Amino acid sequence: MLDLPLYNMLPRTSSIGIEAELIFYDEYKDLYKLVPSLDCGDKTDLSGLINDKPARIDVTTNFDFKKEKKPDYEQYIIQGWTFWIVEVNPKTKECRFLPLHFPRCNFCEEPLYNLVYLEPHNSIPYSTEYVSVVQVCLQCEDYNELSDYNWVTPMFAGFGFLYEYELDLINSRTLSKEEENLISKSISKEWEKVITETGNSISSLIRKEHNAPIAYVGQPEFVPLDYKTLEGYTHTNVYWKNHWAPDIDEIQYCSGGDVTDPR
Ligand SMILES: [Zn+2]
């Protein structure tokens, strides 16, 4: 609860709404250049720039309640605005985004998100052969393969391999537990930085090429179910996600059947 006398005098339902707006505004004001919405009749709370497109944003504490208002937005979507409902949990301050203007799944009507899928090169290890943009439904796992780009770029797991090598080198020296912890912490920090930077650059290049916002960047990963027969399945390991994309680690999509070497 915020410690503001006037704010605390508001009826409880609207004060929760204002608190949600303030939490969202505070977290994203710089990233999305947020300003209070000028009244153009659509009853949104804030305006800004998301994915470099003008965005109208409705902040709520309950997605399901606001979803019903979707038809109100459609005339503005045609005029070039993008529309987002943001659900804020006032307790955890967690924000979930619902892009109303995204294409919808034919089966469940949930938004379809663009995944950049890094296809491993046939002969160059830790490198892509091409990358593709795949539209995925997170709800029913339906997908549409949209475009392929011939593009050789390092795979995420390749960076992981380098760090493992670095860790092996450290382990071969005589170090105290404390020194080891410090070094592995700094290595994983560096690894996170490489993932973020690589994901940022791949997603922004492909976004320009494909002219649509990118939610995820991932690559295939083999998941063994039986270590003796080496049977298993391949899914997409999500390494990078956009701020507004739902939080997930894997997508049940793989191109061209099984991939034996996940790197
Ligand atoms: Zn669906």
Boltz pocket constraint, residues with backbone or C-beta under 6 A from the ligand:
constraints:
  - pocket:
      binder: B
      contacts: [[A, 105], [A, 106], [A, 107], [A, 108], [A, 109], [A, 110], [A, 137], [A, 138], [A, 139], [A, 140], [A, 141], [A, 142]]
      max_distance: 6.0
